[in-house]
Amino acid sequence: MSGPVEEIKLQPCEPGKLGIDELRTLFLFEKLTDDQLTWIAQHGCTMHAPAGSLVLREGDPADQFFILLSGTIALTRRVGQDDVETNRTEQRGVYMGATQAYIRDEGVQRKYMGSMRALDDSDFFMMSAADFGKMMREWFPMAIHLLEGLALGMRSTQAAISERQRLMALGSLSAGLMHELNNPAAAASRATGALRQRVAGMRHKLGMLAAGKVPPERLVALVELQEEVIERAAKAPVLTAMQTADREDELGEWLEERHVTGAWDVAAVFAQGGLDVECLEQIQAKLETPKLLDKAVQWISYALETEQLMSDIEDATGRVSNLVSAAKQYSQLDRAAHQWIDVHTGLDSTLVMLSHKIGTGVKIEKEYDRTLPQIPAHPAELNQVWTNIIDNAVQAMSAAGTLTVRTYREDDQVIVSIGDTGPGIPDHVRKRVFEPFFTTKPVGEGTGLGLDISYRIVTNGHGGDILVQSKPGDTKFLVKLPITEPPSR
């Protein structure tokens, strides 16, 4: 629950308290005519604020324009549950409040972008937003057209570029997802075709065994042996490439000595299954007629290869299912926009979605604190934050290095740290990384909006904060997210 709202106690004031000579001492008005200053004096008033009092509150309607006459004031912005001081000044003539009242934006209610508090007894000259906007539009029409064009143009440009950036990111992610899906899908298709051939071969070999007048009890024993071989292969230890090659040589020589058809092809299948010469000797011992060894070994080889192909298909389709699941989690399809989430779920799905960009040259290290509680968030928006930061980290490392994703708790916040081993961010750049349109990438490769959007998502949308720590070989973006819902204001 939110605490009591602090009341703003502005002392009433009357117009005309400040004469034109004193108004001219303020740098905003020093070039105005006597008639203009007279008009301002009639439409403005002086106001006193005692030390410690709140003069204007962030989020309230921006209906007053303030000019500091004396005293010291502090400007703050709300971040989560904290008020972060953005400026402190005692300079006479500085202005704040409804500073954009002159821009026509019909239907949109303007609000104060921050709070202002008097740190000691302070005096202000104050005009209503309506009077200030009217004055500016009538007295300086050309300047207002230029300012409106600049403000509205930047807003339109940012919206257009932001939309384009989202489309480009979506296209890139879609292309990467299709690439990732194509590999297991193609593997499953190849394995299915090979499986069809092996099943046909098994039927053929079974017919040949039956034509060899194998006694029924011996044929049953062979079927049982086939099941034993498959079970043995499933439990066999995984061999290295060198061990597999050595095992294949041993099996091939054994089979070749006994004139088994396609001895080396059969040896490759048995070696891939982790089986050895002892297994072949057991098969031979089950046969009363040595001439049946060729057909029996090949029959069992087909069965073993069939199992291997089915495992390949299972792995491939499982990979497709995992990718689809990651894509649904990343996009938050069919989910509420705001929910309580485990941050690790979004981080993992983002890493899967960006695997094509990350490539094989970047080593991913996860240091997750799985004891962290769920947090209130907009998961789809946070996934956009993870995407922007990880994408920048991979580009900073030129696709070769270590990406470290760490989570931990600090007081009442969950911290997500995303670090890279790139060259680092110079001090003069680090101060500007969250500015809109600021980018160090070549022309055409960056819009400078990725981190600006991320910052606004975290601070405005979640009541958190983003910090940057950087030195050569160790750059970290720390995303701080509150564990509890921010209080309503």
C-alpha positions as CSV (number, residue, x, y, z in Angstrom):
1,M,0.0,0.0,0.0
2,S,1.2,3.5,-0.7
3,G,1.8,6.0,2.1
4,P,0.1,9.3,2.6
5,V,0.5,11.7,-0.3
6,E,2.5,14.8,0.7
7,E,0.4,18.0,0.3
8,I,1.7,20.9,-1.8
9,K,1.1,24.1,0.2
10,L,1.8,27.0,-2.1
11,Q,1.1,30.4,-0.6
12,P,-1.4,32.5,-2.6
13,C,0.1,35.2,-4.7
14,E,-1.2,38.3,-6.6
15,P,-0.1,39.5,-10.0
16,G,1.9,42.7,-10.3
17,K,4.2,42.0,-7.3
18,L,7.3,42.0,-9.5
19,G,7.9,45.2,-11.5
20,I,9.3,45.3,-15.1
21,D,12.7,46.5,-14.0
22,E,13.2,43.4,-11.8
23,L,11.7,41.1,-14.4
24,R,14.3,42.4,-16.9
25,T,17.1,41.1,-14.5
26,L,15.9,37.5,-15.3
27,F,17.9,36.2,-18.3
28,L,14.7,34.8,-19.9
29,F,13.1,38.3,-20.1
30,E,16.2,40.6,-20.5
31,K,15.5,41.3,-24.3
32,L,11.8,42.0,-24.0
33,T,10.1,45.4,-24.4
34,D,8.5,47.3,-21.6
35,D,5.0,46.4,-23.0
36,Q,5.8,42.7,-23.0
37,L,7.2,42.9,-19.5
38,T,4.1,44.8,-18.3
39,W,2.0,42.0,-19.7
40,I,4.1,39.3,-18.0
41,A,3.9,41.2,-14.7
42,Q,0.1,41.4,-14.9
43,H,-0.2,37.7,-15.8
44,G,2.4,36.3,-13.3
45,C,2.8,36.4,-9.6
46,T,5.4,35.7,-6.9
47,M,5.2,32.8,-4.6
48,H,7.1,31.8,-1.5
49,A,7.9,28.2,-0.5
50,P,9.2,27.5,2.9
51,A,12.3,25.3,3.4
52,G,11.6,21.6,2.8
53,S,8.3,22.1,1.1
54,L,7.2,20.3,-2.1
55,V,6.6,22.8,-4.9
56,L,5.5,20.5,-7.6
57,R,4.9,16.7,-7.8
58,E,5.9,14.4,-10.7
59,G,2.8,13.1,-12.5
60,D,0.6,16.0,-11.5
61,P,-0.9,18.1,-14.4
62,A,1.7,20.6,-15.6
63,D,-0.3,23.8,-15.2
64,Q,2.4,26.2,-13.8
65,F,5.6,27.6,-15.2
66,F,8.2,28.5,-12.4
67,I,11.2,30.8,-12.4
68,L,13.5,30.8,-9.4
69,L,14.1,34.2,-7.8
70,S,16.0,33.1,-4.7
71,G,16.7,30.0,-2.6
72,T,17.8,26.5,-3.5
73,I,15.7,23.8,-5.1
74,A,16.2,20.1,-6.0
75,L,14.6,18.3,-8.9
76,T,13.9,14.5,-8.5
77,R,12.6,11.6,-10.5
78,R,10.8,8.6,-9.1
79,V,12.6,5.3,-9.7
80,G,10.9,2.4,-8.0
81,Q,10.4,3.4,-4.4
82,D,13.2,5.9,-4.4
83,D,13.4,9.6,-5.4
84,V,16.5,10.1,-7.4
85,E,17.9,13.7,-7.4
86,T,18.6,14.8,-11.0
87,N,19.5,18.5,-10.3
88,R,20.2,20.9,-7.5
89,T,20.6,24.7,-8.1
90,E,20.4,28.1,-6.6
91,Q,20.9,30.0,-9.9
92,R,18.5,32.9,-10.1
93,G,16.3,32.8,-13.3
94,V,16.3,29.0,-13.8
95,Y,13.0,27.7,-14.9
96,M,11.0,24.5,-14.6
97,G,7.5,23.1,-14.6
98,A,5.3,23.6,-17.7
99,T,8.3,24.2,-20.0
100,Q,6.6,22.8,-23.1
101,A,3.2,24.5,-22.7
102,Y,3.7,26.3,-26.0
103,I,3.7,23.1,-28.1
104,R,0.3,22.3,-29.5
105,D,-0.6,18.7,-28.7
106,E,-4.4,18.6,-28.6
107,G,-6.0,16.0,-26.5
108,V,-2.8,15.1,-24.5
109,Q,-2.7,16.2,-20.9
110,R,0.9,17.3,-20.0
111,K,2.3,16.3,-16.7
112,Y,5.3,17.3,-14.6
113,M,8.2,15.0,-15.6
114,G,9.7,15.3,-12.1
115,S,9.2,16.7,-8.6
116,M,10.7,20.0,-7.2
117,R,11.4,20.7,-3.6
118,A,12.6,23.9,-1.9
119,L,15.7,23.0,0.1
120,D,15.6,26.4,1.9
121,D,13.2,29.3,1.9
122,S,12.7,30.0,-1.8
123,D,10.8,32.6,-3.9
124,F,9.5,32.0,-7.4
125,F,7.9,34.0,-10.2
126,M,5.0,31.9,-11.5
127,M,2.8,32.0,-14.6
128,S,0.0,29.6,-15.6
129,A,0.8,27.2,-18.4
130,A,-2.1,28.7,-20.5
131,D,-0.7,32.2,-20.2
132,F,2.9,31.1,-20.8
133,G,1.9,29.1,-23.8
134,K,-0.2,31.9,-25.3
135,M,2.6,34.4,-24.7
136,M,5.2,32.2,-26.5
137,R,3.0,31.4,-29.5
138,E,1.9,35.0,-30.1
139,W,5.2,36.8,-29.5
140,F,7.6,34.3,-31.1
141,P,5.6,32.5,-33.8
142,M,8.6,31.5,-36.0
143,A,10.6,30.2,-33.0
144,I,7.6,28.2,-31.9
145,H,7.2,26.7,-35.3
146,L,10.8,25.6,-35.2
147,L,10.5,24.2,-31.7
148,E,7.3,22.4,-32.5
149,G,8.9,20.9,-35.6
150,L,11.9,19.9,-33.6
151,A,10.0,18.3,-30.8
152,L,7.2,16.7,-32.9
153,G,9.7,15.7,-35.6
154,M,12.0,14.0,-33.1
155,R,9.0,12.2,-31.6
156,S,7.8,11.0,-35.0
157,T,11.3,10.0,-36.0
158,Q,11.8,8.1,-32.8
159,A,8.5,6.3,-33.3
160,A,9.2,5.4,-36.9
161,I,12.8,4.2,-36.2
162,S,11.6,2.3,-33.1
163,E,9.0,0.6,-35.2
164,R,11.5,-0.2,-37.9
165,Q,14.0,-1.5,-35.3
166,R,11.3,-3.8,-33.9
167,L,10.5,-5.1,-37.4
168,M,14.2,-5.6,-38.1
169,A,14.7,-7.4,-34.8
170,L,11.6,-9.5,-35.5
171,G,12.9,-10.4,-39.0
172,S,16.3,-11.3,-37.6
173,L,14.9,-13.4,-34.9
174,S,12.5,-15.1,-37.3
175,A,15.3,-15.9,-39.8
176,G,17.4,-17.2,-36.9
177,L,14.5,-19.3,-35.6
178,M,13.9,-20.7,-39.1
179,H,17.6,-21.6,-39.4
180,E,17.6,-23.3,-36.1
181,L,14.4,-25.2,-36.9
182,N,15.7,-26.3,-40.3
183,N,18.6,-28.2,-38.9
184,P,16.7,-30.7,-36.7
185,A,13.8,-30.8,-39.2
186,A,16.2,-31.8,-42.0
187,A,17.9,-34.3,-39.7
188,A,14.6,-35.9,-38.8
189,S,13.7,-36.1,-42.5
190,R,17.0,-37.8,-43.4
191,A,16.7,-40.2,-40.5
192,T,13.1,-41.1,-41.5
193,G,14.2,-41.9,-45.0
194,A,17.1,-44.1,-43.8
195,L,14.7,-45.8,-41.3
196,R,12.4,-46.8,-44.0
197,Q,15.2,-48.5,-45.9
198,R,16.5,-50.3,-42.7
199,V,13.0,-51.6,-41.9
200,A,12.7,-53.0,-45.4
201,G,16.1,-54.5,-45.1
202,M,15.1,-56.1,-41.8
203,R,12.1,-57.7,-43.4
204,H,14.3,-59.0,-46.2
205,K,16.9,-60.4,-43.8
206,L,14.2,-62.1,-41.7
207,G,12.9,-63.8,-44.8
208,M,16.3,-65.0,-45.7
209,L,16.8,-66.4,-42.2
210,A,13.5,-68.2,-42.4
211,A,14.4,-69.6,-45.9
212,G,17.6,-71.0,-44.3
213,K,15.5,-73.5,-42.5
214,V,16.4,-72.2,-39.1
215,P,14.6,-74.2,-36.4
216,P,11.9,-72.2,-34.7
217,E,13.6,-72.4,-31.3
218,R,16.8,-71.1,-32.8
219,L,14.9,-68.2,-34.5
220,V,13.3,-67.4,-31.2
221,A,16.8,-67.4,-29.6
222,L,18.0,-65.0,-32.3
223,V,15.1,-62.6,-31.7
224,E,15.9,-62.7,-28.0
225,L,19.6,-62.0,-28.8
226,Q,18.6,-59.1,-30.9
227,E,16.7,-57.5,-28.0
228,E,19.7,-58.2,-25.7
229,V,22.1,-56.5,-28.2
230,I,19.8,-53.4,-28.4
231,E,19.5,-53.2,-24.6
232,R,23.2,-53.6,-24.3
233,A,23.8,-50.8,-26.8
234,A,21.4,-48.5,-24.9
235,K,23.5,-49.0,-21.7
236,A,26.9,-48.9,-23.4
237,P,29.2,-46.0,-22.3
238,V,29.7,-43.2,-24.7
239,L,33.0,-43.5,-26.6
240,T,35.2,-40.8,-27.8
241,A,35.9,-40.4,-31.5
242,M,39.3,-42.1,-31.1
243,Q,37.8,-45.0,-29.1
244,T,35.0,-45.5,-31.6
245,A,37.6,-45.7,-34.5
246,D,39.7,-48.3,-32.6
247,R,36.5,-50.3,-31.8
248,E,35.5,-50.2,-35.4
249,D,38.9,-51.6,-36.5
250,E,38.6,-54.5,-34.0
251,L,35.0,-55.3,-35.1
252,G,35.8,-55.0,-38.8
253,E,38.8,-57.4,-38.6
254,W,36.7,-60.0,-36.7
255,L,33.9,-59.8,-39.2
256,E,36.2,-59.9,-42.2
257,E,37.9,-63.0,-40.9
258,R,34.5,-64.7,-40.9
259,H,33.6,-63.5,-44.4
260,V,30.6,-61.4,-43.3
261,T,29.2,-59.4,-46.2
262,G,29.9,-55.6,-45.8
263,A,32.0,-56.3,-42.7
264,W,33.2,-52.8,-42.3
265,D,29.7,-51.3,-42.7
266,V,28.4,-53.6,-40.1
267,A,31.4,-52.8,-37.9
268,A,30.6,-49.1,-38.0
269,V,27.1,-49.7,-36.8
270,F,28.2,-51.9,-33.9
271,A,31.0,-49.5,-32.9
272,Q,28.5,-46.5,-33.0
273,G,26.4,-48.5,-30.6
274,G,29.3,-49.0,-28.3
275,L,29.4,-52.8,-28.8
276,D,32.5,-54.9,-28.9
277,V,33.9,-58.2,-30.2
278,E,32.5,-60.1,-27.2
279,C,29.0,-59.2,-28.4
280,L,29.7,-60.7,-31.8
281,E,31.1,-63.8,-30.2
282,Q,27.9,-64.2,-28.2
283,I,25.9,-63.9,-31.5
284,Q,28.1,-66.6,-33.1
285,A,27.7,-68.9,-30.1
286,K,23.9,-68.7,-30.5
287,L,24.1,-70.1,-34.0
288,E,24.5,-73.9,-34.6
289,T,25.2,-73.3,-38.3
290,P,28.2,-71.0,-39.0
291,K,26.8,-70.1,-42.4
292,L,23.9,-68.3,-40.7
293,L,26.3,-65.8,-39.0
294,D,26.4,-63.5,-42.1
295,K,22.6,-63.1,-42.2
296,A,22.1,-63.0,-38.4
297,V,24.8,-60.3,-37.9
298,Q,23.3,-58.2,-40.7
299,W,19.8,-58.6,-39.4
300,I,20.9,-57.6,-35.9
301,S,22.8,-54.7,-37.5
302,Y,19.7,-53.4,-39.2
303,A,17.8,-53.6,-35.9
304,L,20.6,-51.8,-34.1
305,E,20.8,-49.1,-36.8
306,T,17.0,-48.7,-36.6
307,E,17.2,-48.0,-32.9
308,Q,19.9,-45.4,-33.6
309,L,17.8,-43.7,-36.3
310,M,14.8,-43.6,-34.0
311,S,16.9,-42.0,-31.3
312,D,18.1,-39.4,-33.9
313,I,14.5,-38.7,-34.9
314,E,13.5,-38.3,-31.2
315,D,16.4,-35.9,-30.6
316,A,15.6,-33.9,-33.7
317,T,11.9,-33.6,-33.0
318,G,12.7,-32.8,-29.3
319,R,14.9,-30.0,-30.5
320,V,12.1,-28.6,-32.7
321,S,9.7,-28.8,-29.7
322,N,12.2,-27.0,-27.5
323,L,12.7,-24.2,-30.0
324,V,9.0,-23.7,-30.5
325,S,8.5,-23.7,-26.7
326,A,11.3,-21.1,-26.4
327,A,9.8,-19.0,-29.1
328,K,6.4,-19.0,-27.4
329,Q,8.0,-18.1,-24.1
330,Y,10.0,-15.3,-25.7
331,S,7.0,-13.8,-27.4
332,Q,4.7,-14.5,-24.3
333,L,2.1,-15.9,-26.7
334,D,-1.3,-16.4,-25.0
335,R,0.0,-15.0,-21.8
336,A,-1.0,-12.0,-19.7
337,A,1.0,-8.8,-20.3
338,H,1.7,-8.4,-16.6
339,Q,2.4,-11.3,-14.4
340,W,4.7,-12.7,-11.7
341,I,7.7,-14.4,-13.4
342,D,10.9,-16.2,-12.8
343,V,13.5,-14.0,-14.6
344,H,15.5,-17.1,-15.5
345,T,12.8,-18.4,-17.9
346,G,13.0,-15.2,-20.0
347,L,16.8,-15.2,-20.0
348,D,17.0,-18.8,-21.1
349,S,14.4,-18.3,-23.9
350,T,16.2,-15.2,-25.1
351,L,19.5,-17.1,-25.2
352,V,17.8,-19.8,-27.3
353,M,16.3,-17.3,-29.7
354,L,19.7,-15.5,-30.1
355,S,21.8,-18.7,-30.5
356,H,22.2,-18.0,-34.2
357,K,23.7,-14.6,-33.4
358,I,25.8,-15.7,-30.5
359,G,27.4,-18.5,-32.6
360,T,30.0,-21.0,-31.5
361,G,32.7,-18.5,-30.8
362,V,31.0,-17.1,-27.7
363,K,31.0,-19.2,-24.5
364,I,27.9,-18.8,-22.3
365,E,28.3,-19.0,-18.6
366,K,25.2,-19.0,-16.4
367,E,25.4,-18.2,-12.7
368,Y,21.8,-18.3,-11.6
369,D,20.5,-18.0,-8.1
370,R,17.6,-20.4,-8.3
371,T,16.3,-19.3,-4.9
372,L,15.3,-15.9,-6.2
373,P,11.5,-15.2,-5.8
374,Q,9.2,-14.4,-8.6
375,I,8.9,-10.7,-9.5
376,P,6.0,-8.6,-10.9
377,A,6.9,-7.8,-14.5
378,H,5.9,-7.4,-18.2
379,P,7.9,-10.5,-19.4
380,A,7.7,-9.7,-23.1
381,E,9.2,-6.3,-22.5
382,L,11.9,-7.7,-20.3
383,N,12.8,-10.2,-23.0
384,Q,13.3,-7.1,-25.3
385,V,15.7,-5.7,-22.7
386,W,17.7,-9.0,-22.5
387,T,17.8,-9.1,-26.3
388,N,19.2,-5.6,-26.7
389,I,21.9,-6.1,-24.0
390,I,23.0,-9.6,-25.2
391,D,23.0,-8.5,-28.8
392,N,25.2,-5.5,-27.9
393,A,27.5,-7.7,-25.8
394,V,28.0,-10.2,-28.7
395,Q,28.8,-7.4,-31.1
396,A,31.2,-5.9,-28.7
397,M,33.1,-9.2,-28.5
398,S,33.1,-9.6,-32.3
399,A,31.4,-12.9,-31.7
400,A,34.4,-14.4,-29.8
401,G,34.6,-14.3,-26.0
402,T,32.6,-15.2,-22.9
403,L,29.1,-14.0,-22.1
404,T,28.2,-14.3,-18.4
405,V,24.6,-14.1,-17.3
406,R,24.3,-13.9,-13.5
407,T,21.4,-13.4,-11.2
408,Y,21.4,-12.6,-7.5
409,R,19.4,-10.7,-4.8
410,E,20.4,-7.3,-3.4
411,D,18.1,-6.0,-0.6
412,D,14.6,-5.9,-2.1
413,Q,15.7,-6.2,-5.7
414,V,16.6,-8.9,-8.2
415,I,19.8,-8.1,-10.1
416,V,20.4,-9.5,-13.6
417,S,24.0,-9.0,-14.6
418,I,25.0,-9.5,-18.3
419,G,28.7,-9.3,-18.8
420,D,31.1,-9.7,-21.8
421,T,34.8,-9.8,-22.3
422,G,34.9,-7.2,-25.0
423,P,37.2,-4.1,-25.2
424,G,35.1,-2.1,-22.7
425,I,33.2,1.2,-23.0
426,P,35.2,4.4,-22.7
427,D,34.1,6.8,-20.0
428,H,32.8,9.5,-22.4
429,V,30.7,6.9,-24.2
430,R,29.4,5.1,-21.0
431,K,27.8,8.4,-19.9
432,R,25.7,8.5,-23.0
433,V,24.8,4.9,-23.7
434,F,21.1,5.4,-22.7
435,E,20.6,8.5,-24.7
436,P,18.1,8.2,-27.6
437,F,19.8,8.0,-31.1
438,F,23.3,7.8,-29.6
439,T,25.3,4.9,-31.2
440,T,28.9,4.0,-31.8
441,K,28.0,1.6,-34.6
442,P,28.7,2.5,-38.2
443,V,26.0,4.3,-40.2
444,G,23.2,2.0,-41.1
445,E,24.0,-0.6,-38.4
446,G,22.5,1.0,-35.3
447,T,19.7,3.4,-34.5
448,G,20.8,4.3,-30.9
449,L,17.4,3.3,-29.5
450,G,18.0,-0.2,-28.2
451,L,19.4,0.8,-24.8
452,D,17.2,3.9,-24.6
453,I,14.1,1.6,-25.0
454,S,15.6,-0.9,-22.5
455,Y,16.2,1.9,-20.0
456,R,12.6,3.2,-20.3
457,I,11.2,-0.3,-20.0
458,V,13.1,-1.0,-16.8
459,T,12.8,2.4,-15.1
460,N,9.3,3.6,-16.2
461,G,7.7,0.2,-16.8
462,H,9.1,-1.7,-13.9
463,G,10.3,0.8,-11.3
464,G,13.9,-0.5,-11.6
465,D,17.2,0.8,-12.8
466,I,20.1,-0.1,-15.2
467,L,23.7,0.5,-14.4
468,V,26.9,0.0,-16.5
469,Q,30.2,-1.0,-15.2
470,S,33.0,-1.3,-17.7
471,K,36.7,-1.8,-18.0
472,P,38.7,-3.6,-20.8
473,G,37.8,-7.3,-20.8
474,D,34.9,-6.9,-18.3
475,T,31.7,-4.9,-19.1
476,K,28.6,-5.5,-17.1
477,F,25.0,-4.2,-17.5
478,L,23.2,-4.5,-14.1
479,V,19.4,-4.6,-14.4
480,K,17.8,-4.0,-11.1
481,L,14.1,-5.1,-10.7
482,P,12.0,-4.7,-7.5
483,I,10.7,-7.8,-5.9
484,T,7.4,-6.2,-4.9
485,E,4.9,-4.2,-6.9
486,P,5.9,-0.5,-6.9
487,P,3.5,1.7,-4.8
488,S,0.8,3.5,-6.6
489,R,1.1,7.3,-6.7
